[in-house]
Amino acid sequence: MEFIDTHSHLYAEEFDNDRTEAISRCFESGVSRLILPDIDASSRQAMLDMAASDPQHFFPCAGLHPTSVDSDYKTALKQVEAMLASGQRFYAVGEIGIDLYWDQTFEREQFDAFATQVRWAKELGLPIIVHIRNAIEKTIAALEPLADDRLRGVFHCFSGTLEQARQAIDMGFMLGIGGVLTFKKSDLPAVIEQIDIQNLILETDCPYLAPVPHRGKRNESSFLPFVAQKLAEIKKLSIEDVAALTTANAEKLFGL
């Protein structure tokens, strides 16, 4: 039984003291491959170093996170563009998107950075990893004019309505499902119950959003089976079937 964590920041500084052990726990839990989304220049080298340390299991991405967009975002975008043109293989453009939760100062710049990176992904034939917080309607509206048969990716940490889920899927996206699915007061199970599993991939977003029974603690990729078990209960499938189906979905989306 194999799982793919399609959104892991196991390279983050939160794991600097025990990364080797966390990777061992990850593999022992059946999570054998990790997609490593980019954030910005402050953590990029750590992400690239982790990917280079074991290319069969860690798969790097390139992108500028929306909360890292500021007045000098065009310089940061040039760095991402140079990475994508470097000849190194990246498996997605991401994580990119719109985050209006923490700060709306650079909202216009966020949308410009997002659209620019979406266009790059389409030109390169890469999927996008879309980070959305307090902005799902605006993000869908921004993507609609860009939607064509080259646009594909994942709505990372999806937590929207059934209608929004269907809008995302209709544009060519999968839904990234993580720890929120296990939260007691989450509305997500009722939505996911009505979504075909062929449209779902599993993720942790570690070190954030740990699933029950680890909620409130540092998340890590080894916790992914807790999300898979909850999804199995919702879909009335075995965890083995959930593992096989979501792994196949991830392989298809990211070209693994």
N, C-alpha and C positions, 0 to 999 in steps of 0.2 A: 504494500500500500504506500503510494507516494503522493505527497502534497507539494504544490508550488506556492510559496509566499510571494504574491505579485506586488507587494509593496513593503519592503523592509529597509529600515535605516539602521541596520546592525553595525554599520560603520560609524555611527554617531558617538560623540564623546561620552554619552551615558554608559557605553560598553567598554571604555578604555581600560578598565581594571579587570575585566573578565570576558573579553571578547572570545578568546579561544574556547573557554568553557561554554559560553552561550552558543557558539557554532556547534560544538559537540552535542549539546542538548537538542539543538535544532535537528541535526541529522538523526539522532537517536529517536526523535519523535516522529520521523517519517517525512519531515520537511527537507527535501533534498536539493531544491533549487530555489534561489532567491532573486527576484528582480530588485535592483538597487536604484531607486529614483534619485536624481540629482536635486540639490537645493540651491546652492550658490557657491561662490568662490571660497567661502570660509570653510566648507566641509568637503569640497569637491575632490581634493587630493586623497582624502581618507577613503572616499567612495571608490575612486579609481584604484587605489592601492589594494583595497579588499577584493575588487573584481579581478585584478591581475594576480592575486595570490592563489586563485582557484577558478580558472575560467570555465570549468565544467559545471560549477555550481552557483557562481555569482555572475549576474548579468547587468552591466552598467547602462545607465540612461544619461541623457544630457538635457538640461533645461534650467530655466530661471523660475523659482518658486514665487508666487504672487506676493507673499509677505516680504520678499527681498527686493521688490520693485520700489525704487525711490527716484529722486531727481536725476540720478546718473545711470538710469536703467539701460540706456542705449549702449553704454560702455560694457555693462554686464552682458547684454545680448550679443555683443560682438565676440565676447569670450565663448559663449555657447555656440555661435555660428562657426567659430574657428575649430572648436571641438568636433562638430559635426562634419567639417570638411577635412579633418586630420587624417582620415583613412582608418582610424580605429572604429571597430564595430560598436554601435550603440543599439539597444534593443527597443528604445522608445524615446520620444521627446517628452520629458517630464521630470519632476512634476511641474506642470504649468496650470494656470487657471486664474480664478478670481476669488479673493478673500476680503470681504468687507466686514469681518467680525472685529478685528483688532484696530484697524485704522482705515479711514476712507480718504485720507489726504491725497493718495496717488491713484485714485480710482481710474481716471482717464488713462494714466500711464499703464496701469494693470491691463486694461482692455487692449491697449496698443501692443504691449509685450505679448499678450496671449495670442492675438490674431497673427502677429508676426511669426511666432513659433508654430502655430497651427499650419501656416503656409509652408514653413520649412519641412514639417513632418510629411505633409502631402507630397511635396516635391521629392522627398527622399524615400517615400513608400513606408514610412514608419508610423506606428500607432502613437497616440498621445495619452499621457496620464494626466487626467484633469482633476485638480484640487479645487473644491468648491466649498465656501463657507459663507453663509448668509447671502448667497448670491445665485441660487440655482435658476431662478427664472431669467435673470440677466445673462447668465452663462449660456443657457439654452438659446436665448434670443441672439447672442453673439455668434453662436455656432451655426445657426440655421442658414445664414447666407453662405457659409463655407461648406455646407454639407454636399457631398457628392460621393461617388464610389471610391474615392481615395481617402475619405475621412473615416477613421476608425480609432478605437481606443477604449478607455475605461473611465467611467465616472467613479473616481477613487472615493472610498468611504461614503458610498451612496446612502443618503438618509431622506430622500424626497418622497413624494406621493406616488401612487400607482400611475397616475397620468404622466407625471414627470419621468418615471421609469420608462414608460412606453415611448415617450418622446425621445429619450436618450437612445433607446434600442432602435427606434425607427431611423435615427441618424447614423447608425452603425456602431454604437457603443455597447460594451458590456458593463455590468455593474460590479464594482469592487465591494465585497462584503467582508466585514471584519467584526471586531469585538462588540460593536453597538448592537449587533443581532442578538447577543446574549443578555443585554441589559433588561432588567425587569419591566421598566416602564417604556421601553422602546416600541414605537409604532412599526418598526421595520419588518418584524415577522409577518404581520398581516399583509404587507405589500409583497414581500418575497414569496409568500404562499401562492400568489397569483402570477408569478413570473417563471417562465420556463427555465430550467436549470442550465440550458445551453447558453443562456445570456449572463451567467454568473461566474465570477472568479473569486478566489479567496485571497485575503490579505490580512496583515496584522497592523501595519503602520507603526511598528515598534520603533521607538520605545513608548509610543502613545497608545491610548485606548485599549488597555488590556481587557480581555474578555473575563466574564465570570468563570471561574471562581477567583481570578486574580485582579479583579477590577480595583483600580486605585493604586496598583503597584506598577513598576516598570514592566512594560510589555516586551516580549521577545518572540522571535519567529517560532520557537518551540511550542508556543501556546496556540498555534493555528488549529490543531485538531479539536480544540474546544469550540471554535467557530464551526468547523465541519460537522461536529456532532449535533450542534443546534440546527444547522441547515438540514441534516439528515432527518431530524425529528419533524421539522416543518414540512419537508417534502415527502415524508414517509418512505425514505430510502435507507439502505444500509450505509454506514460510513464508508465502506469500501466503494460503493457506487458513487458516492459524493466525491471521494478522492479521485476516482478514475475520470469522472465527467468534468470536474473543475480543472484537473490537470490537463486534460485534452483541450479544454477551452483556452487555458493559458498558453499552451504550446502553439496553438493556432494563432492567437492574437499577437504574441511576441516573436513568433518565428523560431521557437526553440527546437 
